[in-house]
Amino acid sequence: MAGGGRTFTFGSFAVRLLLTLFIVLSAYNPTGYSYYHWLIGDEGGFVSKFVVGLALVSINILLLVTAFDALKLLGMIIVVLNYSAVVWWLHTVGAIDFWYRPTMSMSVLIGVAAINAAGLSFSLWMGRLSGLLHIAKY
């Protein structure tokens, strides 16, 4: 088995997607329950807001760098095109109103999380499909 005996399943991808959704939507989302809304609110001290903000920025940057390293530009474009096609389809069948501002921002944020999840999963997918392992250059 590729990847040191680990198997990669749909559940493995779902866990990565839920993790990246939590991280991305924790920073900002249109529901009013996010770091951004806490930051502009009155509750909480400056130091707490600074530490949590620094952690969220660091984790989001780390996820995007990991995604870019694994997927490269072409892979990221493929993920964006596929995700955009799904959002467009959902809009055309009437499941979502993409031009409603909160729906648009959630769609973009979920797209960022999907890129991050695909980046975290890519090496495991390739190991499962081809037996090849991805080695980071760091």
C-alpha positions as a Markdown table, in Angstrom:
| # | Residue | x | y | z |
|---|---|---|---|---|
| 1 | Met | 0.0 | 0.0 | 0.0 |
| 2 | Ala | 1.2 | 3.5 | -0.8 |
| 3 | Gly | 1.7 | 6.0 | 1.9 |
| 4 | Gly | 3.2 | 3.8 | 4.6 |
| 5 | Gly | 0.2 | 1.5 | 4.9 |
| 6 | Arg | -2.4 | 4.3 | 5.1 |
| 7 | Thr | -5.5 | 4.1 | 3.0 |
| 8 | Phe | -7.3 | 7.1 | 1.6 |
| 9 | Thr | -11.1 | 7.0 | 1.5 |
| 10 | Phe | -13.9 | 9.5 | 0.9 |
| 11 | Gly | -14.1 | 9.8 | 4.7 |
| 12 | Ser | -10.5 | 10.9 | 4.8 |
| 13 | Phe | -11.3 | 13.6 | 2.3 |
| 14 | Ala | -14.5 | 14.6 | 4.2 |
| 15 | Val | -12.5 | 15.0 | 7.4 |
| 16 | Arg | -10.0 | 17.3 | 5.6 |
| 17 | Leu | -12.8 | 19.3 | 4.1 |
| 18 | Leu | -14.5 | 19.8 | 7.4 |
| 19 | Leu | -11.3 | 20.8 | 9.0 |
| 20 | Thr | -10.5 | 23.4 | 6.3 |
| 21 | Leu | -14.2 | 24.6 | 6.3 |
| 22 | Phe | -13.9 | 25.2 | 10.1 |
| 23 | Ile | -10.6 | 27.1 | 9.7 |
| 24 | Val | -11.7 | 29.2 | 6.8 |
| 25 | Leu | -15.1 | 30.0 | 8.1 |
| 26 | Ser | -13.7 | 30.8 | 11.6 |
| 27 | Ala | -11.8 | 33.7 | 10.2 |
| 28 | Tyr | -14.9 | 35.2 | 8.4 |
| 29 | Asn | -18.3 | 34.2 | 7.4 |
| 30 | Pro | -21.5 | 36.2 | 6.8 |
| 31 | Thr | -23.5 | 34.7 | 9.7 |
| 32 | Gly | -22.0 | 37.0 | 12.3 |
| 33 | Tyr | -20.1 | 34.3 | 14.2 |
| 34 | Ser | -16.5 | 34.6 | 13.1 |
| 35 | Tyr | -13.2 | 36.1 | 14.2 |
| 36 | Tyr | -13.9 | 39.2 | 12.1 |
| 37 | His | -17.1 | 39.9 | 14.0 |
| 38 | Trp | -15.4 | 39.2 | 17.3 |
| 39 | Leu | -12.6 | 41.6 | 16.3 |
| 40 | Ile | -14.9 | 44.5 | 15.5 |
| 41 | Gly | -17.1 | 43.8 | 18.6 |
| 42 | Asp | -16.6 | 45.1 | 22.1 |
| 43 | Glu | -16.1 | 41.8 | 24.0 |
| 44 | Gly | -12.6 | 40.3 | 24.5 |
| 45 | Gly | -9.3 | 41.9 | 25.1 |
| 46 | Phe | -6.7 | 43.1 | 22.5 |
| 47 | Val | -4.2 | 40.4 | 23.4 |
| 48 | Ser | -6.7 | 37.6 | 23.0 |
| 49 | Lys | -7.9 | 39.0 | 19.6 |
| 50 | Phe | -4.3 | 39.4 | 18.5 |
| 51 | Val | -3.2 | 35.8 | 19.4 |
| 52 | Val | -6.3 | 34.2 | 17.8 |
| 53 | Gly | -6.0 | 36.4 | 14.7 |
| 54 | Leu | -2.3 | 35.5 | 14.3 |
| 55 | Ala | -3.1 | 31.8 | 14.7 |
| 56 | Leu | -5.9 | 32.0 | 12.1 |
| 57 | Val | -3.8 | 33.9 | 9.6 |
| 58 | Ser | -0.9 | 31.5 | 10.1 |
| 59 | Ile | -3.0 | 28.4 | 9.7 |
| 60 | Asn | -4.8 | 29.8 | 6.6 |
| 61 | Ile | -1.5 | 30.8 | 4.9 |
| 62 | Leu | 0.0 | 27.4 | 5.8 |
| 63 | Leu | -3.0 | 25.6 | 4.2 |
| 64 | Leu | -2.8 | 27.7 | 1.0 |
| 65 | Val | 0.9 | 27.2 | 0.7 |
| 66 | Thr | 0.4 | 23.5 | 1.2 |
| 67 | Ala | -2.3 | 23.4 | -1.4 |
| 68 | Phe | -0.2 | 25.3 | -3.9 |
| 69 | Asp | 2.8 | 23.1 | -3.2 |
| 70 | Ala | 0.8 | 19.9 | -3.7 |
| 71 | Leu | -1.5 | 21.0 | -6.6 |
| 72 | Lys | 0.7 | 23.6 | -8.3 |
| 73 | Leu | -1.0 | 26.3 | -10.4 |
| 74 | Leu | -2.7 | 24.0 | -12.9 |
| 75 | Gly | -4.2 | 21.8 | -10.1 |
| 76 | Met | -5.5 | 24.8 | -8.3 |
| 77 | Ile | -7.1 | 26.1 | -11.5 |
| 78 | Ile | -8.7 | 22.7 | -12.1 |
| 79 | Val | -10.2 | 22.7 | -8.5 |
| 80 | Val | -11.5 | 26.2 | -9.0 |
| 81 | Leu | -13.0 | 25.4 | -12.4 |
| 82 | Asn | -14.7 | 22.3 | -11.0 |
| 83 | Tyr | -16.0 | 24.1 | -7.9 |
| 84 | Ser | -17.2 | 27.0 | -10.0 |
| 85 | Ala | -19.1 | 24.6 | -12.3 |
| 86 | Val | -20.9 | 23.1 | -9.3 |
| 87 | Val | -21.8 | 26.5 | -7.9 |
| 88 | Trp | -23.0 | 27.6 | -11.4 |
| 89 | Trp | -25.1 | 24.5 | -11.7 |
| 90 | Leu | -26.6 | 25.0 | -8.3 |
| 91 | His | -27.5 | 28.5 | -9.2 |
| 92 | Thr | -29.0 | 27.6 | -12.6 |
| 93 | Val | -31.2 | 24.8 | -11.0 |
| 94 | Gly | -32.4 | 27.3 | -8.4 |
| 95 | Ala | -30.8 | 25.6 | -5.3 |
| 96 | Ile | -28.9 | 28.8 | -4.5 |
| 97 | Asp | -29.1 | 32.5 | -5.5 |
| 98 | Phe | -25.4 | 33.2 | -6.2 |
| 99 | Trp | -26.0 | 37.0 | -6.6 |
| 100 | Tyr | -27.3 | 37.2 | -3.0 |
| 101 | Arg | -24.3 | 38.7 | -1.2 |
| 102 | Pro | -24.1 | 36.2 | 1.7 |
| 103 | Thr | -24.5 | 33.3 | -0.7 |
| 104 | Met | -21.7 | 34.7 | -2.9 |
| 105 | Ser | -19.3 | 35.2 | 0.0 |
| 106 | Met | -20.1 | 31.7 | 1.4 |
| 107 | Ser | -19.5 | 30.2 | -2.0 |
| 108 | Val | -16.1 | 31.9 | -2.3 |
| 109 | Leu | -15.1 | 30.8 | 1.3 |
| 110 | Ile | -16.2 | 27.2 | 0.7 |
| 111 | Gly | -14.2 | 27.3 | -2.5 |
| 112 | Val | -11.1 | 28.4 | -0.6 |
| 113 | Ala | -11.7 | 25.5 | 1.8 |
| 114 | Ala | -12.2 | 23.1 | -1.1 |
| 115 | Ile | -8.8 | 24.2 | -2.5 |
| 116 | Asn | -7.2 | 23.7 | 0.9 |
| 117 | Ala | -8.8 | 20.2 | 1.3 |
| 118 | Ala | -7.8 | 19.2 | -2.2 |
| 119 | Gly | -4.2 | 20.3 | -1.4 |
| 120 | Leu | -4.2 | 18.3 | 1.8 |
| 121 | Ser | -5.6 | 15.3 | 0.0 |
| 122 | Phe | -3.7 | 15.4 | -3.3 |
| 123 | Ser | -0.6 | 13.4 | -2.3 |
| 124 | Leu | -2.7 | 10.7 | -0.7 |
| 125 | Trp | -4.9 | 10.5 | -3.8 |
| 126 | Met | -1.9 | 10.1 | -6.0 |
| 127 | Gly | -0.4 | 7.5 | -3.7 |
| 128 | Arg | -3.6 | 5.6 | -3.7 |
| 129 | Leu | -4.1 | 5.9 | -7.5 |
| 130 | Ser | -0.6 | 5.5 | -8.8 |
| 131 | Gly | 1.6 | 4.3 | -5.9 |
| 132 | Leu | 3.7 | 7.5 | -6.3 |
| 133 | Leu | 4.6 | 9.5 | -3.2 |
| 134 | His | 4.8 | 13.3 | -3.0 |
| 135 | Ile | 7.9 | 14.6 | -1.2 |
| 136 | Ala | 8.0 | 18.2 | -0.2 |
| 137 | Lys | 11.1 | 20.1 | -1.0 |
| 138 | Tyr | 11.5 | 21.7 | 2.4 |
